[in-house]
């Protein structure tokens, strides 16, 4: 008997040690899984996987064959399987849904929190949704339908209704008892929300508050009544901003009459931040945002998302061509160096404008800058433009004298006309940088004012606009000075 107990303890300690070695080491974990599947050592595999994080298991699934993925998924405990399922991409989820029995599917969906379940329903095809909903009890189905009814990208669409709700007349002891009873079914228990008889939000208490006060005291006397909340129709970015600003783990969501309806937790906020950042990056690169991962998106779909902006930018570049066509002959007659300097001028202006627009867009996202700051932004960008423009113009003047004058012999630096040409190009650089900084600074604010996404004003749109302005400045200055 003793030997048997020792053997069980040894196997458990071995599994713990093995799992610690494999945790977050996907290459080692992959080899371990493949070897044990081949040897059919499923008990050993099951014990090891129980101590691996769901996020690591989902990453492992990217390297497994579909058949091996099915084996591993069925070896996982119900709670870990549910958490792993949420981490998988839509194609992997679809595959598992096809091979799982209705009983297995019900076990998974029963372990999912309502917000995760609603997200799953939104991503699945209609025929799969019908099958999933057949395994769900009517009460949960009704709650999910309510979540799905909220507008996309609103607080209601990302909240969960599984939170601890306490009444102000309960004692600390009664609250602790209620939390113990409901803890397993709630997404978070650290922050509890206090409501009145009409379910209106009137305060919050934390577990720390409950543990540090006498058991017989009513929570109405210890709750924090200064509650920061958001409504169901609030933009999800606004909710994320509140969580970040006040360092909350969760934020209560109410209807327009302050009735408590749900909470948004920090893990959902992180997902929103990633989603919004991805959208912003896509728009800044002139791409229509894609909801699916890179390899899940078809070539045709990716091409469609990129084509509209490329077409728009190509057509808008026609203005640059018109300007060049109009002034090219005059510039080439004056000096070949003027025509040769155009690419440098346009690139410098585009880069300068992109720097400013990116900075202002970041400030808008972090709520550090607003339309009320327009005058401050204009003045600051002008000063930055003057400082950088002067530095770049000086370097450009020296470069023209040394490289184009002494080395290439493109201009005669001993003649006043050659020096005047170098000065003209440098002056154009200076003015272009100032205008580019100013343009890049104010266009995102103007877009925000008209309720457009400021990220569309980032590169390459700013580059196109600045190119046109830079060419006009350069051509008119060159003709005015050099005639």
Buried (B, 14 or more C-beta within 10 A) or exposed (E): EEEEEEEEEEEEEEBBEBBEEBBEEBEEBBEBBBEBBEEEEBEBBBBBBBBBBBEBBBBBBEBBEEEBBBBBBBBBEEEBBBBBBBBBBBEBBBBBBEEBEEEBBBBBBBBBBBBBBBBBBEBBEEEBBEBBBEBBEEEBBEBBEBBBEBEEBBBBBBBBBBBBBBBBEBBBEBBBEBBEEBEEEBBBBEBBBBBBEEBBBBBBBBBEBBEEBEEEEBBBEBBEEEBEBBBBBBBBBEBBBBBBEEEBBBBBBBBEEBEBBBBBBBBBBEBBBEBBEEBBEBBBEBBBBBEBEEEEBEEEEBEEBBEEBEEEBEEBBEBBEEBBEEBBEBBEEBBEBBBBBBEBBBEBBBBBBBBBBBBBBBBBBEEEBEEEBBEEBBEBBBEBBBEBBBEBBEEBBEBBBEEBBEEEEBBEBEEEEBBEBBBBBBBBBBBBBBBBBBBBBBBBBEBBEEEEBBBBBBBBBBBBBBBBBBBBBBBEBBBEBBE
